[in-house]
Amino acid sequence: MAKFVVTPANAAQREAWAGGSVPGVERVRPGLWSIPVPIPINPLRYVLVYALELPDGVAIIDAGWNTDEAYDALVAGLGVAGYAITDVKGVLVTHIHPDHYGLAGRVREVSGAWIALHPADARLIRERYDDDVIDALVRRERALLRRCGVPELTLDELAGASMMIRHVVTMAKPDRLVEDGDDLGLPGWDLRAVWTPGHSPGHLCFVSPERRVLFSGDHVLAKITPIVAVHPQSGPNPLADYLDALAAVRKLEVDEVLPAHEYRFLELAERVDAVMAHHDARLAEIERVLAEGGAAACWDVATRLTWSRPWETIPPFMRRSANNETLAHLAWLEAKGRVVREPGEPDLWHAP
């Protein structure tokens, strides 16, 4: 099958991504700006914050990590658009991962802006970011990894791997809870929320039927696929949720997709088809590994799959993500009756 390549909406933005640099602040169309905010020590390099002009200021979609560098970039980008940080009236957060939610609280402190989240992500904030209860989440992650067959010597390292980035989040409870189908009520914008769980339980996209654009967050990106993983804060079958949400956004009639990373592109339906095909191929690969090698723990399956680099060179944090992504695919296959789980420590998976 030929690999489908989307058409970039802006060639310079695409070239910046391909060249390893950060694109410039861009006036996408009247009333809409794209502001790249850097992500430190991360292959994604930046998150694209979108500023929507309002009669009395701007609303922004996502905010970036809570670092001085990110904050200064957001302030400078708003300045290019003719606004100050104090002009921000609202922060629409697509989901609570640090590169999207981390800076929202700091923006609110300075501007008085409201913060909006889906309830499913709002419920996870305290357990994820409150120092008083975070240990319980780490223990749950450790128990999950043990059932996946992660070697005992690396259990603690992998269970606590995400602790290193918690400092880039200002924990902030939302002022508004946004449900699927809600009109955001932004003057001059017919913006509607689309609940797209999978990458996170409460991931939101935002569509403007009048302008025919989709702000896709991490749900649909131009080249890479978002992590969809089983973890202590996920549902039992996040891949099923994700694929259903992909099918839902595929029906939207838009001319342009504005994601949170990489670059803007044109063909939504075709890109959704390509992402679905990617997951179909991964599911088939997992079935093949189990058929050829017999019953195995999730960790062992993950080590035998095709990744973007050799398994031995993948750092611990990304190995945990790879394991939990593999578990999401196994859970989907189990729900379809295509693999069987034998509970234990570790759980063993095999073809029926």
N, C-alpha and C positions, 0 to 999 in steps of 0.2 A: 504494500500500500504506500503510495506516495505521501510524503510528509507535507501537510498543509502549512503554509506560512501566511500569517495575517498581513494585511496592508497597513503600515504605520500611518497614523493620521498626521504626523509631523516628522519629516525625515531627519531633522536635526536632533530631535529627542531620541529617535531610534539610534542614530549614530553615536550619541553620547552614551547610551546604554551599552552599545556594542564595544565602544572604545574605552570603557572603564572610567568614564568621567561623570560629572553631574550636569544635567541639562540646565538651561537658564529658566528664570521666571518667564512665564508665557501668558499672554492674553489669548486664551483659547478661542473665544468669541465674545461679542458684547456682553458684559456683565459677569464674565466667568474667567478666573485666573487659575493657573497651575503653578504651585510653589514647591520645588523640591527641598525637602528638609533632610539633612544627612543623618545616617544611622552609623554610629561608630563601630568599627571592627566587625563588619557584617557584609557578606557578599552581595546583599541587596543594595547596599550603599546609601539609598535614600528612600523616603516615602514621599509620594506626591500628595500634597495637601491642596485641596481645591477651595478657592475663595469665591463665594457667590455674593454678588453685589445686591444690597438691599437699599431701600430708600434712606435708611438712617445708619448704614454701616455695612458689615459683611457677616455672613455665616461661613464657617469653614467645615469641610468634611475631613475628619481625622486631624491629628495635631502633631504627631512625631514623638520621639523619645524625650524624656525630661533631662536634657543636658543643656549646658549653656550654649554650646555650638548649635544645637538644634533650635533652641529658643531664639538665638540671634538670627539664624537663617530665616525663621518664620517671620520675625519682626522686619527684617530687611526685605523679604519677599512681599509682604503686605505694603511696605513703603513704595516698592516699585509700582504696585497697583494703585497707589495714592491713598493708602489707609494706614492707620496706626493700630497697634495691638489693642488699644482701648476701644477701637471701633468694632471689635468682634462681639456680636450679639448672641451667637450660639455656636456650639461645637457638636456636630453630628458625628458620633463615633461609630465606625462600621463594626468594630469588635474590640475586645479588651486586651489584645496583645500589646506589649509595651510600645512598639513603633507606631501604633495608631492612637492609643489611649493615654500613654505615659505623660504627655505634656498638657493634656486637657485641663487638669486641676490647676496648673500654674497659669494657664490662660484665663481661667475663671477668676483666680485670685486678682489678676491685674485688671481685667476688663469687666467683671461681673457677668460674663456670658453664662447662659445655661448650657448644661451638658446633657445630651440625649443618648440613650442606649436601649437596646432590646432587653426586656426583662430577663431572658435566659442568661445573658452575660452579666447583667447587673447582680444577679444572685450569686455570682462566683467571685465578686470583687474581694470580699473580706477574707475568704479562705485563701485566696491567691496572694494578696498583697498586705495583709495585716500581720505585723511581726508577732502578735500575741497568739496567733493560731496557725501560722504557716507550717510549723513542725508536723501538724496532723496531716497536712497535704503531702509532705515529703514521705511520711510513713506509709500513706496509702499508695504512693508511687512506688515505693520500695517493695511493697507486697505484690503489686501488679507485676513488676519486673521479675521478682522471684518466680511467679507462676509462669512467666514467659521463658524461664530457663536461663536468665542472665547469670553469668559466672559470679559466684559469691564474692570474689575478690574485687569486682567492679560494681557491686550493687550500690554501695553508698555513694560512690562517685557519680554514677548515672542518676540515682534518685534525686540528688541535690544539684544536678547540673544547671538548672535554670536559676538557681539562687544568685548567680553572678550578675544577672541583669535586672534584679528587682529594684535596684537603686535608681533606675531610669524611669520609674513610675511615681507620680504623685497620686496616691490613692484618693479618689474623688467619687463620691456617690452621685449618681445622675439626678438632675433636676426634672428630667422628662423621661418617661418610658415609652418607647415607640414600638408598636405592634405591626405585624404584616398588614399592608394595605393602608396604613395611616397616611393622611395628608400632613405634611410637615408644617403647613401654615406659614411659609416664608413669603412675604409680599413680593410679587413679581415672578414667583416660581411655582410651577405646578408639580412640585416634587413629592413623590410618593415612595414609601418604604416598601421594600421587598425582603421578606425574611428568607435568608439563604443559609441555614445551618449546615455544619459539616466541618469547616475549618475551625470554627468555634460554635458553640451551641446557639449563640445569639447573633451570629453574623448578619449584617444588614447590607443590602445594596439600595441605591436610590435612583429612581427613574424619573425623567421628565418627558412625558409623551409629547408635549408641545415642542420642545427643543430636540426631541428624538435622541437623547443621550442617556447612557447608563453609567452611573458611578458604581463601579463593581468591587471596590475594596480589594480583598485578596481572593474573592470567589472565582473570578475569571481574569487571568493574566495573559499577556501576549505570547510568552514563550514557556515559562515554567508553570508547574502545577502546584497549588498550595498543599501544605501538609494536612492530611486528613487522618487523624490518629485516635486510637482508643487510649484514654488516660483517665485519671481519677475524676476529672471534671467533665468528661465527655458523656454522651449517651452510649448505650450498649452497641449501637450499630451506626456510627457516624458516617460511614461511607454510603449507606443507604440514604441517609438524610441529605448528604452532599449531592448524590446523583439525582435525587428527586428535585433538589433545588436547581441544579443545572438545567433539568428539563423544563422547569418553570420559567427561568430567565430566557431560555432559548426562544420562547414564544413572543418575547417583547419585540416590538417594532421600533428599533433604534438605528441610527446611522453611525453612531460612534460610541465606543466603550472607553471610559476613563478609569483605568485601574489605579491602585495605590502604589504600584511598583512598575518598573520597566518603562513602558511607553504606551501612549494612546493608540488605538487601532480601530478598524472599521467593521470587520466581519464577525458579529457576535455568534450567530447560529453555527457557522463553520468552525469557529474556535471551540465552541461547546462540543461539537461533534468530535473534534480532535482530542479534547480532554477525556471524553467518555471512552474513546477508542484506546487511549493510554491506560485507563483503568481496566478495560476489558483485557488488554494484553498482560497487565500485571496479575490479574486474577488467574488467567490461563497459565502464566509462568509458575505461580504458586502451586496450582494443581499438578503441574508437570513435575515440580520438585518433590512433592509428596508421593506422586505415583512412582517416581524413579527411586527415591531414597527411603520410602517407608515412613512410619510414624516419626514425628519430630516435634520438638518444642518450637515455639515462635521464634526465639532468638536464633536457633539453628537454621530455620527456614530463611530468616533475614540474611544470614551470612552467605547464603547460597544464591541470592537473587542478584540481578543486574542493577548496579547503582552507577552514579555518574563518575565514580572513582573506585579503585580497589578498596575492599572492606577494611583492610589493614591501615589505610591512610585516612579513614574517616574519624574525626575527633569525637570524643565521648558524647558531647551534647547531641551531635547529629546521629550518632549510633543509636541513642535512645529514641530519637525521632524516627529513624528507620525501623527500629523494632516495633514501635507503637503504630506506625503506618502499616507494617506487615500484619499486625494484630487486627487492625481495622479491616483489612482485606480478608483475613481468615474469618472474622465475625460475619462479614457479608456472605461468604461462601457457606458458612455453617447455617445461616438463616435460610439459604436456598437449598440446603440438603446436599451440597456438593462436597463438603468435607465434614468430618466428625471430630468432636473434641472429647478426649478422655480426661476428666478433671483430676488434678493432682498438683504436686509441686516438683516439677513443672507440669502444666497441662500438656498433653500430647495430642497432636493433630495428625489425621491420616485420611486418605481417600476412602469413601464408603465402599 
